[in-house]
C-alpha cells in the first residue's frame, strides 16, 4: 500500500493564509498553520465531548461545541482585559517605557560608544 504523500490541501491552506495575512509567507508556514488548526479542532472536540458527557449526553452536538467556544472566548477576553489593565498601570507608573535612555554610565566610561550629536 502506497503512503499518501499529500496529507492536507497545501495549495488551499497556503492561499487562505496569504489572503488573511496580506504578507509574504514562508515555505513551511502553511504546514504549521494547518497543524495548529488540527490541534485546535482536536482540543475543541475533546472539551465539547467532555462537557457533553458531564451533561449526561452520549453524542457531542453542535450546541456543546458552541458552548465550549463561547466559554473559551469569554475566558480569553477576560484574560486579555487583565493583561491590558496591567500594561496600562505599568505605563502610568513608568514601568513600560520604550524610550532609549539618553546616555548611560557605560557610555561615559567608553567614549567610542557614546551618542554624538552631528548638528
ROLOVO-629752 format. One record per residue: residue in one letter; y, z, x of N, C-alpha, C in turn. Coordinates in Angstrom, 3 decimals. Atoms other than C-alpha are relative to their C-alpha. Layout:
   code         ny         nz         nx        cay        caz        cax         cy         cz         cx
      A          Y          Z          X          Y          Z          X          Y          Z          X
...
***
This chain:
   code         ny         nz         nx        cay        caz        cax         cy         cz         cx
      X     -1.174      0.000      0.838      0.000      0.000      0.000      1.238      0.000      0.883
      X     -1.210      0.149     -0.798      3.362     -1.045      1.416      1.041      1.029     -0.446
      X     -1.046     -0.963      0.315      6.074      1.578      1.624      1.245     -0.736     -0.471
      X     -1.221      0.604      0.520      9.201      0.817     -0.326      1.112      0.205      1.021
      X     -1.011     -0.113     -1.047     11.855      0.050      2.286      1.376      0.302     -0.575
      X     -1.299     -0.238      0.613     14.741      0.304     -0.175     -0.166      1.095     -1.049
      X      0.261     -1.118      0.891     14.676      3.736     -1.771      1.134      0.262     -0.986
      X     -1.104     -0.169      0.937     18.069      3.538     -3.507      0.848     -1.266      0.002
      X     -0.815      1.223      0.074     20.509      0.818     -4.625      1.214      0.099      0.915
      X     -1.026     -0.213     -1.014     22.545      0.828     -1.432      1.289     -0.766     -0.285
      X     -1.200      0.809      0.247     24.927     -2.003     -2.326      0.816      0.571     -1.154
      X     -0.698     -0.546      1.164     25.758     -0.454     -5.688      0.689      1.323      0.344
      X     -0.579     -1.282     -0.403     26.330      3.015     -4.211      1.195     -0.235      0.914
      X     -1.088      0.303     -0.935     28.475      1.570     -1.417      1.231     -0.528     -0.746
      X     -1.085      0.575      0.791     30.554     -0.385     -3.932      0.741      1.096     -0.778
      X     -0.601     -1.100      0.754     31.145      2.731     -6.045      0.801      0.906      0.924
      X     -0.687     -0.883     -0.948     32.070      4.861     -3.015      1.290     -0.645      0.482
      X     -1.197      0.702     -0.472     34.502      2.248     -1.709      1.060     -0.076     -1.094
      X     -0.955      0.124      1.100     36.093      1.803     -5.136      0.705      1.317     -0.287
      X     -0.600     -1.285      0.331     36.683      5.520     -5.643      0.732      0.647      1.163
      X     -0.672     -0.631     -1.138     37.750      6.450     -2.126      1.229     -0.774      0.434
      X     -1.096      0.886     -0.412     40.088      3.479     -1.519      0.261      0.085      1.498
      X     -0.099     -0.086     -1.456     39.425      3.923      2.194     -1.179     -0.743      0.611
      X      1.125      0.617     -0.691     37.190      2.365      4.803     -1.163      0.983      0.010
      X      1.190     -0.835      0.107     33.647      3.672      4.545     -0.943     -0.346      1.140
      X      0.933      0.207     -1.101     31.267      4.154      7.480     -1.348     -0.508     -0.478
      X      1.297      0.606      0.319     27.785      2.689      7.636     -0.945      0.944     -0.736
      X      0.973     -0.925      0.584     25.875      5.829      6.667      0.581      0.867     -1.108
      X     -0.629     -0.843      1.019     28.336      7.335      4.199     -0.694     -0.150     -1.349
      X      0.634      0.211      1.301     26.657      5.742      1.191     -1.321      0.754     -0.109
      X      1.266     -0.740      0.028     23.323      7.310      2.125      0.257      1.491     -0.206
      X     -0.321     -1.418      0.153     24.910     10.762      2.447      0.520      0.309     -1.400
      X     -0.502     -0.186      1.363     26.750     10.365     -0.855     -1.165     -0.008     -0.985
      X      1.156      0.078      0.897     23.508      9.352     -2.563     -0.863      1.258      0.112
      X      0.797     -1.218     -0.177     21.623     12.312     -1.055      0.687      1.206     -0.631
      X     -0.737     -1.094      0.638     24.371     14.722     -2.151     -0.085     -0.094     -1.518
      X      0.126      0.207      1.443     24.227     13.202     -5.628     -1.371      0.459     -0.495
      X      1.361     -0.392      0.391     20.449     13.673     -5.800     -0.160      1.519      0.045
      X      0.073     -1.461     -0.088     20.747     17.292     -4.622      0.755      0.659     -1.151
      X     -0.781     -0.524      1.119     23.445     17.912     -7.231     -0.784     -0.103     -1.306
      X      0.761      0.206      1.235     21.286     16.457    -10.025     -1.201      0.942     -0.044
      X      1.144     -0.920     -0.038     18.248     18.490     -8.904      0.436      1.428     -0.306
      X     -0.490     -1.356      0.238     20.283     21.706     -8.850      0.446      0.168     -1.454
      X     -0.441     -0.038      1.392     21.838     20.899    -12.227     -1.191      0.113     -0.948
      X      1.190     -0.054      0.854     18.429     20.253    -13.805     -0.741      1.325      0.146
      X      0.664     -1.281     -0.223     16.976     23.377    -12.226      0.720      1.116     -0.759
      X     -0.777     -1.028      0.699     19.805     25.553    -13.568     -0.107     -0.151     -1.515
      X      0.102      0.237      1.441     19.653     23.927    -17.006     -1.386      0.382     -0.512
      X      1.362     -0.352      0.385     15.882     24.342    -17.139     -0.171      1.514     -0.051
      X      0.077     -1.458     -0.049     16.190     27.988    -16.154      0.703      0.613     -1.212
      X     -0.752     -0.514      1.142     18.824     28.598    -18.823     -0.737     -0.272     -1.314
      X      0.757      0.329      1.212     16.705     26.829    -21.460     -1.192      0.943     -0.155
      X      1.158     -0.916      0.054     13.670     28.968    -20.570      0.442      1.408     -0.409
      X     -0.510     -1.316      0.380     15.796     32.122    -20.855      0.321      0.067     -1.490
      X     -0.297      0.062      1.436     16.821     30.997    -24.349     -1.252     -0.225     -0.838
      X      1.259      0.142      0.721     13.147     30.551    -25.271     -0.364     -1.421     -0.376
      X      0.295      1.397      0.316     13.103     26.762    -25.349     -0.980     -0.557      1.018
      X      0.978      0.608     -0.902     10.321     24.659    -23.875      0.552     -1.220      0.721
      X     -0.522      1.261     -0.526     12.325     21.495    -23.275      1.468      0.180      0.362
      X     -1.402     -0.009     -0.391     15.590     21.114    -21.406      0.713     -1.123     -0.743
      X     -0.734      0.982      0.801     18.060     19.367    -23.705      1.378     -0.248      0.610
      X     -1.337      0.349     -0.486     21.462     17.778    -23.155      0.967      1.166     -0.161
      X     -0.897     -1.144      0.218     23.160     20.879    -24.598     -0.137      1.028      1.125
      X      0.208     -0.933     -1.112     21.600     23.006    -21.824      0.727     -0.487      1.253
      X     -0.683      0.570     -1.165     22.953     20.658    -19.171      1.505      0.141     -0.169
      X     -1.439     -0.155      0.250     26.412     20.671    -20.800      0.434      1.442      0.204
      X     -0.325     -1.416     -0.118     26.345     24.468    -20.947      0.079      0.416      1.472
      X      0.018     -0.325     -1.429     25.425     24.780    -17.265      1.187     -0.645      0.702
      X     -1.115      0.706     -0.624     28.015     22.174    -16.287      1.311      0.709     -0.298
      X     -1.241     -0.678      0.372     30.780     23.948    -18.207      0.104      1.355      0.689
      X     -0.015     -1.290     -0.689     29.796     27.331    -16.754      0.354     -0.181      1.469
      X     -0.281      0.256     -1.412     29.823     25.897    -13.226      1.446     -0.422      0.209
      X     -1.387      0.436     -0.126     33.183     24.199    -13.789      0.962      1.160     -0.189
      X     -0.850     -1.165      0.208     34.698     27.417    -15.131     -0.002      0.893      1.230
      X      0.074     -0.800     -1.218     33.447     29.322    -12.080      0.765     -0.659      1.134
      X     -0.690      0.727     -1.061     34.754     26.620     -9.758      1.507      0.090     -0.186
      X     -1.430     -0.084      0.264     38.176     26.613    -11.443      0.530      1.400      0.271
      X     -0.421     -1.373     -0.263     38.361     30.402    -11.293      0.062      0.260      1.496
      X      0.025     -0.192     -1.448     37.402     30.386     -7.605      1.152     -0.745      0.666
      X     -1.109      0.772     -0.554     39.962     27.663     -6.855      1.314      0.721     -0.239
      X     -1.221     -0.753      0.294     42.671     29.723     -8.569      0.135      1.200      0.929
      X     -0.033     -1.147     -0.916     41.732     32.766     -6.466      0.409     -0.456      1.396
      X     -0.349      0.512     -1.325     41.909     30.701     -3.266      1.461     -0.423      0.055
      X     -1.392      0.438      0.018     45.243     29.141     -4.259      0.954      1.181     -0.012
      X     -0.850     -1.190      0.038     46.705     32.560     -5.032      0.069      0.664      1.375
      X     -0.003     -0.565     -1.350     45.642     33.857     -1.599      0.860     -0.839      0.934
      X     -0.808      0.875     -0.850     47.246     30.835      0.056      1.476      0.187     -0.318
      X     -1.403     -0.215      0.374     50.478     31.320     -1.945      0.517      1.315      0.564
      X     -0.416     -1.294     -0.539     50.608     35.001     -0.973      0.144     -0.062      1.509
      X     -0.064      0.132     -1.451     49.895     34.115      2.639      1.229     -0.755      0.449
      X     -1.199      0.762     -0.354     52.703     31.559      2.716      1.247      0.849     -0.171
      X     -1.168     -0.866      0.207     55.144     34.097      1.279      0.108      1.040      1.109
      X      0.000     -1.006     -1.061     54.120     36.613      3.928      0.137     -0.612      1.386
      X     -0.116      0.659     -1.295     54.283     34.032      6.690     -1.307     -0.088      0.756
      X      1.301      0.061     -0.666     50.561     34.152      7.440     -0.387     -1.438      0.263
      X      0.342      1.414     -0.142     50.030     30.440      6.841      1.257     -0.757      0.390
      X     -1.177      0.712     -0.477     52.722     28.882      8.974     -0.469     -1.195      0.807
      X      0.457      1.209     -0.661     52.274     25.313     10.099      1.017     -0.534      1.003
      X     -0.979      0.451     -0.979     55.385     25.038     12.255     -0.462      0.381      1.401
      X      0.346     -0.268     -1.393     54.892     24.833     16.010      1.039      0.947      0.589
      X     -0.982     -0.888     -0.626     56.494     27.702     17.927      0.822     -0.765      1.032
      X     -0.886      0.752     -0.890     59.461     26.599     19.985     -0.462      0.060      1.448
      X      0.474     -0.110     -1.377     58.286     27.949     23.329     -0.752      1.313      0.147
      X      0.795     -1.208     -0.169     55.603     30.418     24.288      0.188      0.551      1.406
      X     -0.105     -0.601     -1.328     55.386     32.758     27.247     -0.811     -0.801      1.011
      X      0.793      0.823     -0.905     52.708     30.480     28.711      0.827     -1.175      0.500
      X     -0.849      1.114     -0.404     55.194     27.581     28.735      1.039      0.436      1.026
      X     -0.991     -0.492     -0.957     57.704     29.753     30.597     -0.610      0.168      1.382
      X      0.638     -0.194     -1.298     55.204     30.542     33.343     -0.522     -1.306      0.581
      X      0.446      1.317     -0.449     54.127     26.869     33.554      1.048     -1.035     -0.412
      X     -1.109      0.865      0.400     57.323     24.787     33.526     -0.402     -1.464     -0.200
      X      0.400      1.401      0.180     55.421     21.474     33.733     -0.467     -0.277     -1.428
      X      0.453      0.167      1.376     54.144     22.089     30.172      1.071      0.354     -1.026
      X     -1.057     -0.403      0.914     57.421     23.271     28.683      0.557     -1.220     -0.731
      X     -0.593      1.102      0.762     59.052     21.195     25.983      1.384     -0.298      0.548
      X     -1.272      0.421     -0.581     62.026     19.203     27.213      0.778     -0.754     -1.061
      X     -0.863      0.697      0.941     64.954     18.089     25.079      0.655     -1.158      0.733
      X     -0.500      1.190     -0.683     65.840     14.497     26.077      1.244     -0.568     -0.660
      X     -1.200      0.537      0.651     69.106     14.207     24.145      1.193     -0.009      0.899
***
